[in-house]
Amino acid sequence: MDQTMEAAYSFGLDLGTHRSLMAVKAKGGTVEAIIPSNQECRKGIPSLFWRTAESDGGRELLCEQVALEQGEVNDPEGVVRSVKTRLLEQKPIVLHGRSYTPQDIAAKEVGHVYALSLSEAEERGIFETPKALTVGVPVRFGAAERTAIRSVLSKALPDMPIQLLPEPMAAAIYYAASARQKTRYTLAFDMGAGTFDVCVLENVENDPREPYPFRQLSHDGSREAGDLLDEKMEELILDKLRRDPGSIDMKSFSPGSYDLRALRKTAREAKEALSSAPQFTAIVTSLASRGIQRVTLHREEYEARIEPVVRRAVDLAEKALREAKIWQSPDLTVLMVGGSTYIPLVRRLLQERFPWLDSKTQVVQRLPDQAVALGCALFAERPLADRKVRFAYAIKAYRGNSDEQFLYVCIPMNCTLPCSVSGRFSTRLQEQDNVALKIFEVDHGAPLERIPVKEGRFTQLIARHSFGKPVPKGTSVLVTTELSKDGLLTLTVDDGGISTQGITRHTFDIVRSLDD
């Protein structure tokens, strides 16, 4: 293990769709979330970027509560949220006339969250200097998304050793460390703000051949999560207002209006309140009509609205268990993760679907807002590496002088890490000044095998090498593909001295999942 990874302190980061949170593992092995002293941030730091209008100074307000409380309502054209889901977008994000790339905004957010958390931690004497960082990523993130998030992290924290860990596994690691009894199988039921993910894991921590404490057996998910539940609450409030609007003119809640944006904030507050109380009275105001009305909301009526959404999530959980071939296993623990699992209906429907599980010991919830960050911090000083790669990785090539395309396998399926393969590629056009190597993912393939293009899935990873001048058709370049033990794929392109740079290197993160 790298000496820097053996240092006393390590970080975990949950880069959430709506809120982000960091945690730290200290010398004694204890782990805790770094929650800013500002009580408004008790659930994490808002993952928002607000660039105010030029008339307001053109300020950049990063991950601040004011962006959540005021920016989204007063200046929606200047606010970006959920940028983590937009990292592969090529189109710039324009805020009040200024263009940003999604990765630029994400890097700004990561840097700010890190600096704010570091300052808070140092004030409390938690640690001296951070030495490692593990970041949670959605279980469905493929090579392109993982590479994009690595690029963001490297830009924001250039000197920090970084690893990526699937979010459901991070939560399971934290639960395993805090549980009194070990469980063989864990179903992570992760309902966050932007996405829902379910993942079935098998405990393999006693197997010295396994680099992870868990093996992934199956996973699934959807976009139906906390945001949709907020919308259902908003609909409920509007329906009640239509029946009894008081002094409010309902026309003020037209699409895109200020009053409707303000109502969404009220809906989120009501949803959170009904998670712990049977009823809640929301005070709804209308700036347009200068009206105000009290709306009493009951948990039963809200849960009736969201029950179809939650049932679909539970259906996916059952589907994942059946695919993992452990349906009705008594050695299963359901771990509820994410802020939306505070809603009592979620637990009730899970217990209804899995009646053979003990509702107290096998359907559990441990700090669902913090579990991913805490699990990442626990794992940060361990090497994150796959023993084998589930998929083959190939580069698109051509046969001789023909236009017949095929995939040239550089990283074979199930290869043992590390792995290195070299091959030569030639330019196809006269006066060509660069080569672009597109990487495909294939579910089979031996070293240097040629596979039909239709059998591969493009990963959106491209390694480009510039000659610096036009070169003749048939100019050869040597491409060496190296896969490290940490799942980093490096393509080294050597043109034999044609260009002044001679050699270029491109590094991608292709770790997707664990061994079968």
C-alpha positions as CSV (number, residue, x, y, z in Angstrom):
1,M,0.0,0.0,0.0
2,D,1.2,3.5,-0.8
3,Q,2.7,5.1,2.3
4,T,0.4,8.2,2.0
5,M,-2.6,5.9,2.3
6,E,-1.4,4.6,5.6
7,A,-1.5,8.0,7.3
8,A,-3.7,8.7,10.3
9,Y,-6.6,10.6,8.7
10,S,-8.9,9.8,5.8
11,F,-11.9,11.5,4.2
12,G,-15.2,10.3,2.8
13,L,-17.3,12.5,0.5
14,D,-20.9,12.0,-0.4
15,L,-21.3,14.2,-3.4
16,G,-25.1,14.3,-3.4
17,T,-27.5,15.5,-6.0
18,H,-29.0,18.0,-3.6
19,R,-26.7,18.0,-0.6
20,S,-23.1,17.0,0.0
21,L,-21.4,15.8,3.1
22,M,-17.9,14.8,4.2
23,A,-16.8,12.5,7.0
24,V,-13.5,11.7,8.6
25,K,-11.8,8.7,10.0
26,A,-9.4,9.6,12.8
27,K,-6.4,7.9,14.3
28,G,-8.3,5.7,16.7
29,G,-10.5,4.3,13.9
30,T,-13.5,6.4,14.9
31,V,-15.5,8.0,12.1
32,E,-17.8,11.0,12.2
33,A,-19.6,13.3,9.8
34,I,-18.3,16.8,9.5
35,I,-21.4,18.9,9.9
36,P,-21.0,22.7,9.7
37,S,-21.8,24.5,12.9
38,N,-24.5,26.5,11.0
39,Q,-27.6,24.6,12.0
40,E,-29.2,25.3,8.6
41,C,-26.6,22.8,7.1
42,R,-27.3,20.0,9.6
43,K,-28.3,17.6,6.8
44,G,-25.4,18.5,4.6
45,I,-24.2,21.3,2.4
46,P,-26.5,22.3,-0.5
47,S,-25.2,21.2,-3.8
48,L,-26.1,24.4,-5.5
49,F,-24.2,27.0,-7.6
50,W,-25.7,30.5,-7.8
51,R,-24.3,33.2,-10.0
52,T,-26.1,36.4,-9.3
53,A,-27.1,38.9,-12.0
54,E,-24.6,41.6,-12.9
55,S,-26.9,44.1,-11.2
56,D,-26.2,42.2,-8.0
57,G,-22.4,42.1,-8.6
58,G,-22.2,38.9,-10.6
59,R,-21.2,37.0,-7.4
60,E,-20.7,33.2,-7.3
61,L,-22.4,31.7,-4.2
62,L,-21.2,28.1,-3.8
63,C,-23.1,25.5,-1.8
64,E,-24.7,28.0,0.5
65,Q,-28.0,27.9,2.3
66,V,-28.9,31.3,0.8
67,A,-28.8,29.7,-2.7
68,L,-31.4,27.1,-1.5
69,E,-33.5,29.6,0.4
70,Q,-33.4,32.5,-2.0
71,G,-31.7,31.7,-5.2
72,E,-34.0,29.0,-6.5
73,V,-37.0,31.2,-5.7
74,N,-35.8,34.7,-6.6
75,D,-33.3,34.0,-9.4
76,P,-33.9,30.6,-11.0
77,E,-31.9,31.7,-14.1
78,G,-28.8,32.0,-12.0
79,V,-29.0,28.7,-10.1
80,V,-27.7,25.3,-11.1
81,R,-28.6,22.2,-9.1
82,S,-28.0,18.5,-9.6
83,V,-24.8,19.2,-11.6
84,K,-23.5,15.7,-10.8
85,T,-26.1,14.3,-13.2
86,R,-24.9,16.6,-16.0
87,L,-21.2,15.9,-16.1
88,L,-21.2,14.4,-19.6
89,E,-23.1,17.3,-21.2
90,Q,-21.2,19.1,-23.9
91,K,-23.5,22.1,-24.0
92,P,-22.3,24.9,-21.7
93,I,-24.5,26.2,-18.8
94,V,-25.2,29.9,-19.2
95,L,-26.0,31.9,-16.1
96,H,-26.7,35.5,-16.6
97,G,-24.6,35.7,-19.7
98,R,-21.6,33.7,-18.4
99,S,-20.8,30.2,-19.7
100,Y,-19.7,27.4,-17.5
101,T,-19.1,23.7,-18.2
102,P,-20.8,21.2,-15.9
103,Q,-17.4,20.0,-14.8
104,D,-16.2,23.5,-13.9
105,I,-19.3,24.0,-11.7
106,A,-18.9,20.6,-10.1
107,A,-15.2,21.3,-9.4
108,K,-16.1,24.6,-7.8
109,E,-18.7,22.9,-5.6
110,V,-16.3,20.1,-4.5
111,G,-13.5,22.6,-3.7
112,H,-15.9,24.7,-1.6
113,V,-17.4,21.7,0.3
114,Y,-13.9,20.4,1.0
115,A,-12.6,23.8,2.2
116,L,-15.7,24.4,4.4
117,S,-15.5,20.9,5.9
118,L,-11.8,21.1,6.5
119,S,-12.2,24.4,8.3
120,E,-14.9,23.0,10.5
121,A,-12.9,19.8,11.3
122,E,-9.8,21.7,12.2
123,E,-11.7,24.0,14.5
124,R,-13.0,20.9,16.3
125,G,-9.6,19.3,16.4
126,I,-10.7,16.2,14.5
127,F,-7.5,15.8,12.5
128,E,-4.4,17.6,11.3
129,T,-3.9,17.0,7.5
130,P,-6.1,14.8,5.3
131,K,-4.2,12.1,3.5
132,A,-6.8,10.2,1.4
133,L,-10.3,10.7,0.0
134,T,-12.9,8.2,-1.1
135,V,-15.9,9.6,-3.0
136,G,-19.2,7.8,-3.3
137,V,-20.6,7.4,-6.8
138,P,-24.0,6.0,-8.0
139,V,-23.8,2.3,-8.6
140,R,-24.9,2.8,-12.2
141,F,-22.1,5.2,-13.1
142,G,-20.2,3.7,-16.0
143,A,-16.7,4.4,-17.3
144,A,-17.5,7.9,-18.8
145,E,-19.2,9.1,-15.7
146,R,-16.5,7.8,-13.3
147,T,-13.8,9.4,-15.5
148,A,-15.7,12.7,-15.5
149,I,-16.0,12.7,-11.7
150,R,-12.3,11.8,-11.4
151,S,-11.5,14.8,-13.6
152,V,-13.6,17.0,-11.4
153,L,-12.0,15.8,-8.2
154,S,-8.5,16.1,-9.6
155,K,-9.2,19.7,-10.7
156,A,-10.7,20.6,-7.3
157,L,-8.2,18.7,-5.2
158,P,-5.0,18.2,-7.3
159,D,-2.8,16.8,-4.6
160,M,-5.3,14.4,-2.9
161,P,-5.1,10.6,-3.4
162,I,-8.6,9.8,-4.6
163,Q,-10.7,6.6,-4.9
164,L,-14.2,6.0,-6.0
165,L,-16.7,3.7,-4.2
166,P,-20.3,2.7,-5.2
167,E,-22.6,4.5,-2.8
168,P,-24.7,1.4,-1.7
169,M,-21.4,-0.4,-0.8
170,A,-20.3,2.6,1.2
171,A,-23.5,2.6,3.2
172,A,-23.2,-1.2,3.8
173,I,-19.6,-0.7,5.0
174,Y,-20.7,1.8,7.6
175,Y,-23.6,-0.4,8.7
176,A,-21.3,-3.5,9.0
177,A,-18.9,-1.5,11.1
178,S,-21.6,-0.4,13.6
179,A,-23.8,-3.5,13.7
180,R,-23.6,-5.9,16.5
181,Q,-24.1,-8.9,14.3
182,K,-22.7,-9.7,10.9
183,T,-25.1,-10.3,8.0
184,R,-24.4,-12.4,5.0
185,Y,-26.5,-10.4,2.5
186,T,-27.4,-6.7,2.5
187,L,-30.0,-5.0,0.3
188,A,-29.1,-1.3,0.2
189,F,-32.4,0.6,-0.5
190,D,-31.1,4.1,-1.4
191,M,-33.7,6.7,-2.0
192,G,-32.1,10.1,-2.3
193,A,-33.3,13.3,-3.8
194,G,-32.5,12.7,-7.5
195,T,-32.3,9.0,-7.9
196,F,-33.3,5.7,-6.4
197,D,-30.8,2.8,-6.3
198,V,-31.1,-0.7,-4.9
199,C,-28.1,-3.0,-4.6
200,V,-27.7,-6.6,-3.3
201,L,-24.4,-7.3,-1.7
202,E,-22.8,-10.4,-0.2
203,N,-20.4,-10.2,2.7
204,V,-17.0,-11.6,1.7
205,E,-14.8,-9.8,4.2
206,N,-13.2,-13.0,5.4
207,D,-12.1,-14.0,1.9
208,P,-8.4,-12.8,1.4
209,R,-8.8,-12.9,-2.4
210,E,-11.4,-10.2,-2.4
211,P,-10.4,-6.5,-2.4
212,Y,-13.8,-5.4,-1.2
213,P,-15.7,-6.5,2.0
214,F,-18.8,-7.1,-0.2
215,R,-19.5,-8.6,-3.6
216,Q,-22.2,-7.1,-5.7
217,L,-24.8,-9.6,-6.8
218,S,-27.3,-7.3,-8.6
219,H,-28.5,-3.8,-8.8
220,D,-31.3,-1.6,-10.2
221,G,-32.7,1.8,-9.9
222,S,-34.8,4.7,-11.3
223,R,-35.2,8.4,-11.4
224,E,-38.2,8.3,-9.1
225,A,-37.0,9.5,-5.8
226,G,-37.2,12.5,-3.4
227,D,-37.8,15.1,-6.1
228,L,-40.9,13.3,-7.2
229,L,-42.1,12.9,-3.7
230,D,-41.7,16.7,-3.3
231,E,-43.9,17.2,-6.4
232,K,-46.6,15.0,-4.9
233,M,-46.6,17.1,-1.8
234,E,-46.8,20.2,-3.9
235,E,-49.9,18.8,-5.8
236,L,-51.5,18.0,-2.5
237,I,-51.1,21.5,-1.2
238,L,-52.4,23.0,-4.4
239,D,-55.5,20.7,-4.4
240,K,-56.3,21.9,-0.8
241,L,-55.8,25.5,-1.8
242,R,-58.2,25.1,-4.7
243,R,-60.9,24.0,-2.3
244,D,-60.1,26.7,0.2
245,P,-57.8,29.4,-1.2
246,G,-58.5,32.0,1.5
247,S,-57.1,35.4,0.3
248,I,-54.9,33.7,-2.3
249,D,-55.6,34.1,-6.1
250,M,-54.8,30.6,-7.5
251,K,-53.8,32.2,-10.8
252,S,-50.6,33.3,-9.1
253,F,-49.4,29.7,-9.1
254,S,-48.9,29.6,-12.9
255,P,-46.0,27.5,-14.3
256,G,-42.7,29.2,-13.7
257,S,-44.2,31.9,-11.4
258,Y,-42.4,33.1,-8.3
259,D,-45.2,31.9,-6.1
260,L,-45.0,28.3,-7.5
261,R,-41.2,28.3,-6.9
262,A,-41.7,29.4,-3.4
263,L,-44.4,26.7,-2.9
264,R,-41.8,24.0,-3.8
265,K,-39.7,25.1,-0.8
266,T,-42.8,24.8,1.4
267,A,-43.6,21.4,0.0
268,R,-40.1,20.1,0.9
269,E,-40.5,21.4,4.5
270,A,-43.9,19.8,4.8
271,K,-42.6,16.4,3.5
272,E,-39.8,16.4,6.1
273,A,-42.2,17.5,8.9
274,L,-44.7,14.6,8.2
275,S,-41.9,12.1,8.5
276,S,-41.9,12.7,12.2
277,A,-45.4,14.1,12.9
278,P,-48.9,12.9,12.0
279,Q,-49.9,16.3,10.7
280,F,-48.4,19.7,9.7
281,T,-49.8,23.1,9.1
282,A,-48.1,24.8,6.1
283,I,-48.3,28.6,5.8
284,V,-48.6,29.4,2.1
285,T,-48.1,32.9,0.9
286,S,-48.6,34.5,-2.5
287,L,-46.6,37.6,-3.4
288,A,-48.6,38.1,-6.6
289,S,-52.0,38.3,-4.9
290,R,-50.6,39.4,-1.5
291,G,-52.6,36.5,0.1
292,I,-51.9,34.0,2.8
293,Q,-53.5,30.7,3.8
294,R,-52.9,28.0,6.3
295,V,-53.1,24.4,4.9
296,T,-53.3,21.5,7.3
297,L,-51.7,18.3,5.9
298,H,-52.1,14.8,7.2
299,R,-49.5,12.1,6.8
300,E,-52.2,9.6,5.7
301,E,-53.3,11.7,2.7
302,Y,-49.8,12.4,1.7
303,E,-48.7,8.8,1.8
304,A,-51.8,7.9,-0.3
305,R,-50.3,10.2,-3.0
306,I,-46.8,8.7,-2.9
307,E,-47.7,5.1,-2.3
308,P,-47.5,4.1,-6.0
309,V,-44.0,5.6,-6.3
310,V,-42.7,3.9,-3.1
311,R,-44.3,0.6,-4.3
312,R,-42.4,0.8,-7.6
313,A,-39.2,1.2,-5.6
314,V,-40.0,-1.8,-3.5
315,D,-40.8,-3.8,-6.7
316,L,-37.3,-3.0,-7.9
317,A,-35.9,-4.3,-4.6
318,E,-37.7,-7.6,-5.0
319,K,-36.6,-7.8,-8.6
320,A,-32.9,-7.3,-7.5
321,L,-33.2,-10.0,-4.8
322,R,-34.7,-12.5,-7.3
323,E,-31.9,-11.8,-9.8
324,A,-29.4,-12.4,-7.0
325,K,-31.2,-15.7,-6.3
326,I,-31.6,-15.0,-2.6
327,W,-35.3,-14.2,-2.5
328,Q,-36.7,-15.0,1.0
329,S,-33.3,-15.6,2.4
330,P,-33.3,-15.4,6.2
331,D,-29.7,-14.1,6.1
332,L,-30.7,-10.7,4.6
333,T,-30.7,-7.2,6.1
334,V,-32.5,-4.4,4.3
335,L,-30.5,-1.2,4.8
336,M,-32.5,2.0,4.2
337,V,-30.3,4.9,2.9
338,G,-31.1,8.4,1.8
339,G,-33.3,11.2,3.3
340,S,-36.5,10.0,1.7
341,T,-36.4,6.8,3.7
342,Y,-37.4,8.8,6.8
343,I,-40.9,8.6,5.5
344,P,-42.7,5.9,7.6
345,L,-44.4,4.5,4.5
346,V,-41.1,3.3,3.1
347,R,-40.4,1.0,6.1
348,R,-44.0,-0.2,6.2
349,L,-44.0,-1.3,2.6
350,L,-40.6,-2.9,2.9
351,Q,-41.8,-4.9,5.9
352,E,-45.0,-5.8,4.0
353,R,-43.0,-7.1,1.1
354,F,-40.4,-9.0,3.2
355,P,-42.5,-10.4,6.1
356,W,-40.0,-13.1,7.0
357,L,-37.5,-10.4,8.2
358,D,-37.4,-9.2,11.7
359,S,-38.7,-5.6,11.5
360,K,-36.3,-4.4,14.3
361,T,-33.0,-6.1,13.4
362,Q,-33.3,-6.9,9.7
363,V,-35.0,-3.7,8.3
364,V,-32.6,-1.1,9.6
365,Q,-31.8,2.6,9.2
366,R,-28.6,4.1,10.5
367,L,-28.0,7.8,9.8
368,P,-29.4,7.5,6.3
369,D,-28.2,11.1,5.4
370,Q,-24.6,10.3,6.6
371,A,-24.1,6.6,5.9
372,V,-22.5,7.0,2.4
373,A,-20.0,9.7,3.7
374,L,-19.2,7.6,6.8
375,G,-18.7,4.4,4.8
376,C,-16.4,6.2,2.4
377,A,-14.3,7.5,5.2
378,L,-14.0,4.0,6.7
379,F,-12.8,2.6,3.4
380,A,-10.5,5.5,2.3
381,E,-7.3,4.0,3.5
382,R,-7.9,0.7,1.7
383,P,-7.0,0.2,-2.0
384,L,-10.1,0.3,-4.1
385,A,-9.5,-2.3,-6.9
386,D,-11.3,-5.0,-8.7
387,R,-9.6,-8.4,-8.7
388,K,-10.9,-8.9,-12.2
389,V,-12.7,-6.9,-14.8
390,R,-16.2,-8.0,-15.8
391,F,-16.0,-6.5,-19.3
392,A,-13.5,-6.4,-22.1
393,Y,-12.4,-2.9,-23.4
394,A,-11.6,-2.4,-27.0
395,I,-10.6,0.3,-29.5
396,K,-12.4,0.7,-32.9
397,A,-10.1,-0.1,-35.8
398,Y,-10.2,-0.8,-39.6
399,R,-9.0,-3.8,-41.7
400,G,-6.2,-2.7,-43.9
401,N,-7.3,-0.2,-46.5
402,S,-10.9,-1.2,-46.3
403,D,-13.8,0.5,-44.5
404,E,-14.6,-2.7,-42.5
405,Q,-14.7,-1.8,-38.8
406,F,-14.0,-4.1,-35.8
407,L,-13.2,-3.8,-32.1
408,Y,-9.6,-4.5,-31.2
409,V,-9.5,-5.9,-27.6
410,C,-7.0,-4.2,-25.4
411,I,-8.2,-5.2,-22.0
412,P,-9.6,-8.8,-22.1
413,M,-12.6,-9.9,-20.1
414,N,-11.8,-11.2,-16.6
415,C,-8.2,-10.3,-16.8
416,T,-6.2,-10.2,-13.6
417,L,-5.0,-6.7,-12.6
418,P,-2.7,-5.1,-13.4
419,C,-2.8,-5.7,-17.2
420,S,-0.9,-4.3,-20.2
421,V,-1.5,-4.8,-23.9
422,S,0.1,-2.9,-26.9
423,G,-0.9,-2.6,-30.5
424,R,-0.3,-0.5,-33.6
425,F,-2.9,1.6,-35.4
426,S,-2.6,3.6,-38.6
427,T,-4.1,6.7,-40.0
428,R,-6.7,6.2,-42.7
429,L,-6.7,9.7,-44.4
430,Q,-4.2,11.8,-46.3
431,E,-3.1,14.9,-44.5
432,Q,-4.5,13.6,-41.2
433,D,-3.3,15.7,-38.2
434,N,-4.6,13.6,-35.3
435,V,-6.0,10.2,-34.3
436,A,-9.0,9.7,-32.0
437,L,-9.2,6.3,-30.2
438,K,-12.8,5.5,-29.2
439,I,-13.2,2.9,-26.4
440,F,-15.9,0.3,-26.3
441,E,-17.1,-2.0,-23.6
442,V,-17.8,-5.7,-24.6
443,D,-19.2,-8.5,-22.5
444,H,-16.6,-11.0,-23.9
445,G,-13.2,-10.8,-25.6
446,A,-9.7,-12.3,-25.4
447,P,-6.4,-10.3,-25.8
448,L,-6.1,-8.7,-29.3
449,E,-9.3,-10.4,-30.5
450,R,-11.2,-8.7,-33.3
451,I,-14.9,-8.4,-32.4
452,P,-17.8,-7.0,-34.6
453,V,-18.5,-3.3,-33.7
454,K,-22.2,-4.1,-33.2
455,E,-21.3,-6.2,-30.1
456,G,-19.7,-3.3,-28.3
457,R,-21.1,-0.4,-26.3
458,F,-19.5,2.9,-26.7
459,T,-18.4,4.3,-23.3
460,Q,-18.0,7.9,-24.4
461,L,-14.3,7.7,-23.6
462,I,-12.0,9.1,-26.4
463,A,-8.2,9.4,-26.3
464,R,-7.0,11.9,-28.9
465,H,-3.4,12.4,-30.1
466,S,-2.3,15.3,-32.2
467,F,0.7,15.0,-34.6
468,G,1.0,18.8,-34.8
469,K,1.0,18.7,-38.6
470,P,-0.7,16.7,-41.4
471,V,0.8,13.2,-41.9
472,P,0.5,10.7,-44.8
473,K,-2.1,7.9,-44.9
474,G,-0.9,4.8,-43.1
475,T,1.2,6.7,-40.4
476,S,1.6,4.3,-37.5
477,V,1.2,5.0,-33.8
478,L,1.9,2.6,-31.0
479,V,-0.9,2.4,-28.4
480,T,-0.1,0.8,-25.0
481,T,-3.1,0.1,-22.8
482,E,-2.4,-0.4,-19.1
483,L,-5.0,-1.2,-16.5
484,S,-3.8,-0.6,-12.9
485,K,-4.8,-2.6,-9.8
486,D,-7.0,0.3,-8.9
487,G,-9.1,0.1,-12.1
488,L,-7.5,3.1,-13.9
489,L,-7.1,2.6,-17.7
490,T,-4.2,4.5,-19.2
491,L,-3.7,4.8,-23.0
492,T,-0.2,5.8,-24.1
493,V,0.0,6.9,-27.7
494,D,3.5,7.0,-29.2
495,D,4.0,8.4,-32.7
496,G,7.7,7.6,-32.9
497,G,8.8,11.2,-32.7
498,I,6.6,12.8,-35.4
499,S,5.2,15.4,-33.1
500,T,7.1,17.5,-30.7
501,Q,5.3,15.9,-27.8
502,G,5.9,12.4,-29.1
503,I,3.8,10.7,-26.5
504,T,0.4,11.5,-25.0
505,R,-1.3,9.8,-22.1
506,H,-5.0,9.6,-21.2
507,T,-6.3,8.0,-18.0
508,F,-9.9,6.8,-17.5
509,D,-11.7,5.1,-14.6
510,I,-13.4,1.9,-15.9
511,V,-14.2,0.2,-12.6
512,R,-17.9,-0.5,-12.8
513,S,-18.8,-3.4,-10.5
514,L,-17.4,-6.3,-8.6
515,D,-16.7,-9.9,-9.6
516,D,-19.5,-12.2,-10.4
